[in-house]
Amino acid sequence: MLALPNNTVISLTFLLTGIPGLEDVHIWISIPFCCLYTIALSGNSMILYIIITKQSLHEPMYYFLFMLSLTDMCLSITTLPTTLSVFWFNSREISLDSCISQLFFIHFFTIMESSVLLAMSFDRFIAICDPLRYVTIITPSRIIQFGLMMVVRGSLVMTPVLLLLKRLSFCNNNILSHSYCYHPDVIKHSCSNTRVNSIYGLVAIFLTFGLDAPLIVLSYVLIINSLFNIASPQERHKAFSTCISHIGAISVFYIPLICLSSVHRWSHKAPPYVHTMMSNAFLLLPPVLNPIIYSVKTKQIRKVIFNTF
């Protein structure tokens, strides 16, 4: 705590929260969390290893899957230390700078994942709607450009968030709703005027998820329209089957994200465990389920995994 001359108290620490009301059994609750983190890290590591080592998977579709798995793994690593510290050791205190740093990377990798899903939808759109030009449009150099653009966009969107947060003062008892730092959760504990932060938060959402989600929907509208022009039902099924895994990845990412954002903005009277459940689903479901979805639904990935083991 830092006392200023005008008797304003600025808090330099926050207190993280596990599952409210179940603090006595946090050590037992940590077991499924450890299992989920293990599945997320090992599953995504396996996908990365397979794509790197198998020459047959050096194709645009799998390069984008590589980006998705890398982003999921980084997102899991960002939240793992604080989450397990809370459950294992009841170590709830986190400094302001550490909190802001964690907040930055959580939102940065979330934006990255949304960007990768958009790039994957563009890849499927070109593959199905304009297959003859696919090789000339989705080239390795263009995929690298896509990756750099994703990193630049995430950095440009999140840098003002850091600057706006650093100017705030945090007073009283700063108990966060989650076992990690989340932007809407942090700014509501400020005793400064957070109007600019809230406005920019909405602008950032519009510039990222607000653009990505409609473009993903539009790409699938065009894909479905193109599939209706395919005469053979077998060809339709074969073409659309390449999109099933991507649709699953979109669902496990956007549904928890929308639910968590809705809870933070409109359900202020919701029980604390609702916030906890939504936050954990938002951060754990995509990294855990994406490797499973692609391993089960993608024939080439499944075949390589069977051959490897």
Contacts in CASP RR format, 6 or more apart in sequence:
PFRMAT RR
TARGET T0000
AUTHOR 0000-0000-0000
METHOD contacts of the structure
MODEL  1
MLALPNNTVISLTFLLTGIPGLEDVHIWISIPFCCLYTIALSGNSMILYI
IITKQSLHEPMYYFLFMLSLTDMCLSITTLPTTLSVFWFNSREISLDSCI
SQLFFIHFFTIMESSVLLAMSFDRFIAICDPLRYVTIITPSRIIQFGLMM
VVRGSLVMTPVLLLLKRLSFCNNNILSHSYCYHPDVIKHSCSNTRVNSIY
GLVAIFLTFGLDAPLIVLSYVLIINSLFNIASPQERHKAFSTCISHIGAI
SVFYIPLICLSSVHRWSHKAPPYVHTMMSNAFLLLPPVLNPIIYSVKTKQ
IRKVIFNTF
1 9 0 8 1.000
1 10 0 8 1.000
1 11 0 8 1.000
1 12 0 8 1.000
1 13 0 8 1.000
2 9 0 8 1.000
2 10 0 8 1.000
2 11 0 8 1.000
2 12 0 8 1.000
3 9 0 8 1.000
3 10 0 8 1.000
4 10 0 8 1.000
8 169 0 8 1.000
8 171 0 8 1.000
8 191 0 8 1.000
9 171 0 8 1.000
9 172 0 8 1.000
10 169 0 8 1.000
10 170 0 8 1.000
10 171 0 8 1.000
11 96 0 8 1.000
11 170 0 8 1.000
11 171 0 8 1.000
11 172 0 8 1.000
11 174 0 8 1.000
11 189 0 8 1.000
12 95 0 8 1.000
12 96 0 8 1.000
12 170 0 8 1.000
13 93 0 8 1.000
13 94 0 8 1.000
13 95 0 8 1.000
13 96 0 8 1.000
13 174 0 8 1.000
14 93 0 8 1.000
14 94 0 8 1.000
14 95 0 8 1.000
14 96 0 8 1.000
14 99 0 8 1.000
14 170 0 8 1.000
14 174 0 8 1.000
14 175 0 8 1.000
14 176 0 8 1.000
14 181 0 8 1.000
14 186 0 8 1.000
14 189 0 8 1.000
15 92 0 8 1.000
15 93 0 8 1.000
15 94 0 8 1.000
15 173 0 8 1.000
15 174 0 8 1.000
15 175 0 8 1.000
15 176 0 8 1.000
16 82 0 8 1.000
16 86 0 8 1.000
16 92 0 8 1.000
16 93 0 8 1.000
16 94 0 8 1.000
16 176 0 8 1.000
16 178 0 8 1.000
16 179 0 8 1.000
16 180 0 8 1.000
16 181 0 8 1.000
17 86 0 8 1.000
17 92 0 8 1.000
17 175 0 8 1.000
17 176 0 8 1.000
17 177 0 8 1.000
17 178 0 8 1.000
17 179 0 8 1.000
17 272 0 8 1.000
17 276 0 8 1.000
18 26 0 8 1.000
18 83 0 8 1.000
18 86 0 8 1.000
18 87 0 8 1.000
18 92 0 8 1.000
18 178 0 8 1.000
18 179 0 8 1.000
18 276 0 8 1.000
19 26 0 8 1.000
19 29 0 8 1.000
19 273 0 8 1.000
19 276 0 8 1.000
20 272 0 8 1.000
20 273 0 8 1.000
20 276 0 8 1.000
21 273 0 8 1.000
22 29 0 8 1.000
23 90 0 8 1.000
26 86 0 8 1.000
26 87 0 8 1.000
26 88 0 8 1.000
26 90 0 8 1.000
27 87 0 8 1.000
27 88 0 8 1.000
29 87 0 8 1.000
30 84 0 8 1.000
30 87 0 8 1.000
30 88 0 8 1.000
33 83 0 8 1.000
33 84 0 8 1.000
33 87 0 8 1.000
33 280 0 8 1.000
33 284 0 8 1.000
34 84 0 8 1.000
36 284 0 8 1.000
36 288 0 8 1.000
37 76 0 8 1.000
37 80 0 8 1.000
37 83 0 8 1.000
37 84 0 8 1.000
37 284 0 8 1.000
39 288 0 8 1.000
39 291 0 8 1.000
39 292 0 8 1.000
40 72 0 8 1.000
40 73 0 8 1.000
40 76 0 8 1.000
40 284 0 8 1.000
40 287 0 8 1.000
40 288 0 8 1.000
40 291 0 8 1.000
41 73 0 8 1.000
41 76 0 8 1.000
41 77 0 8 1.000
41 287 0 8 1.000
43 69 0 8 1.000
43 291 0 8 1.000
43 292 0 8 1.000
44 69 0 8 1.000
44 70 0 8 1.000
44 72 0 8 1.000
44 73 0 8 1.000
44 76 0 8 1.000
44 287 0 8 1.000
44 290 0 8 1.000
44 291 0 8 1.000
45 73 0 8 1.000
46 291 0 8 1.000
46 305 0 8 1.000
47 65 0 8 1.000
47 66 0 8 1.000
47 69 0 8 1.000
47 291 0 8 1.000
47 294 0 8 1.000
47 295 0 8 1.000
47 301 0 8 1.000
48 66 0 8 1.000
48 69 0 8 1.000
48 70 0 8 1.000
48 73 0 8 1.000
50 57 0 8 1.000
50 301 0 8 1.000
50 304 0 8 1.000
50 305 0 8 1.000
50 308 0 8 1.000
51 57 0 8 1.000
51 58 0 8 1.000
51 62 0 8 1.000
51 63 0 8 1.000
51 65 0 8 1.000
51 66 0 8 1.000
51 69 0 8 1.000
52 66 0 8 1.000
54 304 0 8 1.000
56 300 0 8 1.000
56 304 0 8 1.000
57 300 0 8 1.000
57 301 0 8 1.000
57 304 0 8 1.000
60 123 0 8 1.000
60 134 0 8 1.000
60 138 0 8 1.000
60 140 0 8 1.000
60 143 0 8 1.000
61 120 0 8 1.000
61 123 0 8 1.000
61 127 0 8 1.000
61 242 0 8 1.000
62 300 0 8 1.000
63 140 0 8 1.000
63 143 0 8 1.000
64 116 0 8 1.000
64 119 0 8 1.000
64 120 0 8 1.000
64 123 0 8 1.000
64 143 0 8 1.000
65 120 0 8 1.000
65 294 0 8 1.000
65 301 0 8 1.000
67 112 0 8 1.000
67 116 0 8 1.000
67 119 0 8 1.000
67 147 0 8 1.000
67 150 0 8 1.000
68 113 0 8 1.000
68 116 0 8 1.000
68 117 0 8 1.000
68 120 0 8 1.000
68 249 0 8 1.000
68 290 0 8 1.000
69 290 0 8 1.000
69 291 0 8 1.000
71 109 0 8 1.000
71 112 0 8 1.000
71 113 0 8 1.000
71 116 0 8 1.000
72 113 0 8 1.000
72 286 0 8 1.000
72 287 0 8 1.000
72 290 0 8 1.000
72 291 0 8 1.000
73 287 0 8 1.000
74 105 0 8 1.000
74 109 0 8 1.000
75 106 0 8 1.000
75 109 0 8 1.000
75 110 0 8 1.000
75 113 0 8 1.000
75 283 0 8 1.000
75 286 0 8 1.000
75 287 0 8 1.000
76 283 0 8 1.000
76 284 0 8 1.000
76 287 0 8 1.000
78 102 0 8 1.000
78 105 0 8 1.000
78 106 0 8 1.000
78 109 0 8 1.000
78 180 0 8 1.000
79 102 0 8 1.000
79 106 0 8 1.000
79 179 0 8 1.000
79 180 0 8 1.000
79 283 0 8 1.000
82 94 0 8 1.000
82 102 0 8 1.000
82 179 0 8 1.000
82 180 0 8 1.000
82 181 0 8 1.000
83 179 0 8 1.000
83 180 0 8 1.000
85 91 0 8 1.000
86 92 0 8 1.000
86 179 0 8 1.000
87 179 0 8 1.000
94 102 0 8 1.000
94 181 0 8 1.000
96 170 0 8 1.000
99 181 0 8 1.000
99 186 0 8 1.000
100 162 0 8 1.000
100 165 0 8 1.000
100 166 0 8 1.000
100 181 0 8 1.000
100 186 0 8 1.000
102 180 0 8 1.000
102 181 0 8 1.000
103 161 0 8 1.000
103 165 0 8 1.000
103 181 0 8 1.000
103 182 0 8 1.000
103 183 0 8 1.000
103 186 0 8 1.000
104 158 0 8 1.000
104 161 0 8 1.000
104 162 0 8 1.000
106 180 0 8 1.000
106 181 0 8 1.000
106 182 0 8 1.000
106 283 0 8 1.000
107 158 0 8 1.000
107 161 0 8 1.000
107 183 0 8 1.000
108 154 0 8 1.000
108 155 0 8 1.000
108 158 0 8 1.000
110 257 0 8 1.000
111 150 0 8 1.000
111 153 0 8 1.000
111 154 0 8 1.000
111 157 0 8 1.000
111 158 0 8 1.000
111 208 0 8 1.000
112 150 0 8 1.000
112 151 0 8 1.000
112 154 0 8 1.000
113 253 0 8 1.000
113 286 0 8 1.000
114 208 0 8 1.000
114 209 0 8 1.000
114 212 0 8 1.000
114 213 0 8 1.000
114 253 0 8 1.000
115 147 0 8 1.000
115 149 0 8 1.000
115 150 0 8 1.000
115 153 0 8 1.000
115 154 0 8 1.000
115 208 0 8 1.000
115 212 0 8 1.000
116 150 0 8 1.000
117 212 0 8 1.000
117 216 0 8 1.000
117 246 0 8 1.000
117 249 0 8 1.000
117 250 0 8 1.000
117 253 0 8 1.000
118 212 0 8 1.000
118 215 0 8 1.000
118 216 0 8 1.000
119 146 0 8 1.000
119 147 0 8 1.000
119 150 0 8 1.000
120 246 0 8 1.000
120 249 0 8 1.000
121 215 0 8 1.000
121 216 0 8 1.000
121 219 0 8 1.000
121 220 0 8 1.000
121 246 0 8 1.000
121 250 0 8 1.000
122 219 0 8 1.000
123 138 0 8 1.000
124 219 0 8 1.000
124 223 0 8 1.000
124 242 0 8 1.000
124 243 0 8 1.000
124 246 0 8 1.000
125 219 0 8 1.000
125 222 0 8 1.000
125 223 0 8 1.000
126 133 0 8 1.000
126 134 0 8 1.000
126 137 0 8 1.000
126 138 0 8 1.000
127 134 0 8 1.000
127 138 0 8 1.000
127 242 0 8 1.000
128 223 0 8 1.000
128 226 0 8 1.000
128 227 0 8 1.000
128 239 0 8 1.000
128 242 0 8 1.000
128 243 0 8 1.000
129 222 0 8 1.000
129 223 0 8 1.000
129 226 0 8 1.000
130 137 0 8 1.000
153 208 0 8 1.000
154 208 0 8 1.000
157 204 0 8 1.000
157 207 0 8 1.000
157 208 0 8 1.000
158 204 0 8 1.000
160 200 0 8 1.000
160 204 0 8 1.000
161 183 0 8 1.000
161 197 0 8 1.000
161 200 0 8 1.000
161 201 0 8 1.000
161 204 0 8 1.000
164 196 0 8 1.000
164 197 0 8 1.000
164 200 0 8 1.000
165 183 0 8 1.000
165 186 0 8 1.000
165 187 0 8 1.000
165 197 0 8 1.000
167 192 0 8 1.000
168 187 0 8 1.000
168 190 0 8 1.000
168 192 0 8 1.000
168 194 0 8 1.000
168 197 0 8 1.000
169 190 0 8 1.000
169 191 0 8 1.000
169 192 0 8 1.000
170 189 0 8 1.000
170 190 0 8 1.000
170 191 0 8 1.000
171 189 0 8 1.000
171 190 0 8 1.000
171 191 0 8 1.000
172 189 0 8 1.000
172 191 0 8 1.000
174 189 0 8 1.000
175 189 0 8 1.000
176 182 0 8 1.000
176 185 0 8 1.000
176 186 0 8 1.000
176 189 0 8 1.000
177 185 0 8 1.000
177 272 0 8 1.000
177 275 0 8 1.000
177 276 0 8 1.000
177 279 0 8 1.000
178 185 0 8 1.000
178 275 0 8 1.000
178 276 0 8 1.000
178 279 0 8 1.000
179 279 0 8 1.000
180 279 0 8 1.000
180 283 0 8 1.000
182 264 0 8 1.000
182 279 0 8 1.000
183 201 0 8 1.000
184 261 0 8 1.000
184 264 0 8 1.000
184 265 0 8 1.000
185 264 0 8 1.000
187 194 0 8 1.000
187 197 0 8 1.000
187 198 0 8 1.000
188 194 0 8 1.000
190 197 0 8 1.000
205 261 0 8 1.000
209 254 0 8 1.000
209 257 0 8 1.000
213 254 0 8 1.000
216 250 0 8 1.000
220 243 0 8 1.000
220 247 0 8 1.000
223 240 0 8 1.000
223 243 0 8 1.000
227 236 0 8 1.000
227 239 0 8 1.000
227 240 0 8 1.000
228 236 0 8 1.000
230 236 0 8 1.000
230 239 0 8 1.000
244 297 0 8 1.000
245 293 0 8 1.000
245 294 0 8 1.000
245 297 0 8 1.000
245 298 0 8 1.000
248 289 0 8 1.000
248 293 0 8 1.000
249 286 0 8 1.000
249 290 0 8 1.000
249 293 0 8 1.000
249 294 0 8 1.000
252 285 0 8 1.000
252 286 0 8 1.000
252 289 0 8 1.000
252 290 0 8 1.000
252 293 0 8 1.000
253 285 0 8 1.000
253 286 0 8 1.000
256 278 0 8 1.000
256 281 0 8 1.000
256 282 0 8 1.000
256 285 0 8 1.000
256 286 0 8 1.000
257 282 0 8 1.000
259 278 0 8 1.000
259 281 0 8 1.000
259 282 0 8 1.000
260 278 0 8 1.000
260 279 0 8 1.000
260 281 0 8 1.000
260 282 0 8 1.000
263 270 0 8 1.000
263 274 0 8 1.000
263 275 0 8 1.000
263 278 0 8 1.000
264 275 0 8 1.000
267 274 0 8 1.000
294 301 0 8 1.000
295 301 0 8 1.000
295 302 0 8 1.000
295 305 0 8 1.000
296 302 0 8 1.000
END
